[in-house]
């Protein structure tokens, strides 16, 4: 059986996080959907069917393959949900899967439906769901949720991280009750943990400096540096190769991002290759204690911070208001009071200018080199495509090109 993770139009509601990655690469609950499906179906080939500019290799289906499982790439990466879902795959007749009457995937037996492989080869992510529905198959209701709104990247992480950690302890050493570390993790003599509310997992190659405080559930990825006096707590998940300091609460940080100095990060979602300067702090609670709106939509949440796209940087002492969304490759100074499009220099609501694509590419190349990664032609083309695709956003926000100064 081949498993195809396909994107649908809902991926747009998760911008800017999904501007630079397939929806199946959203890091949430300590893992991505792509990784989760690979772990759950170790003998099966897993293929991403993404937007054109993110499709790293041409979609190809083996002519010997007659069983295809389609799954929405926006499904949350929850071990317990996929475990229950696997039980529904025992029957080999073609059928669809829904959650709350929304299509989340389908199983097709090509021989049963008399589908040729040439038909399958022309599929694109945008037409998968219409294609599945065209067979008028019976559907099975399953309890597997999808990301529908950007704030759910934070709320679902809080919901599933504790559950997921029990499945991620394999290969780790149990140091004490609900505290697990890889063999080569460096722990100082002076640090404090609290596992009352959940497990704490630290992956290989990670170093803890003295006087760190960890309160579970917490997941820390490989080769991270947790700086002195860092406080990490309340359902925080950190990816690989991150440098982390200050206070972090109920947040997700993708791989290769740094927040290594003092400052608060709460109920926020941070992409990859981001650097938050010393003193950068976000608000996750309104002064009125009222529920937070994001992009004009009611979230029903009282605590929500910021959502930051890949490659963005903040200067020292940057302050970010509650529930703000910041695009890809933007540069922040001062106090951010509004949502910010991609490729924007921001000092105030009256001082914003476009970041030229050549500047963004130059910074990307330097950042990659610092982590011994080479900027490829594909990296360059992808960033150029995103720059072009977000031009209208900047126009709508009256962000023009020109010299920027603060």
Secondary structure by P-SEA (a helix, b strand, c coil): cbbbbcccccccccccccccccccccccccccaaaaaaaacccbbbbbbcccccccccbbbbccccbbbbbcccccccaaaaaaaaaaacccccbbbbccccccccccccccccccaaaaaacccccaaaaaaccbbbbbbbccccccccaaaaaaaaacaaaaaaaacccccccccccccccccccccbbbbbcccbbbbbcccbbbccbbbbcccbbbbcccccccbbbbccbbbbbcbbbbcccccccccccccccccbbbbccccccccbbbcccbbbbcccccccccccccccccccbbbbbbccbbbbccbbbbccbbbbbcbbbbccccccccccbbbbccccbbbbccaaaaaaaaaaaaaaacccccaaaaaaaaaaaaaaaaaaaaaccccccccc
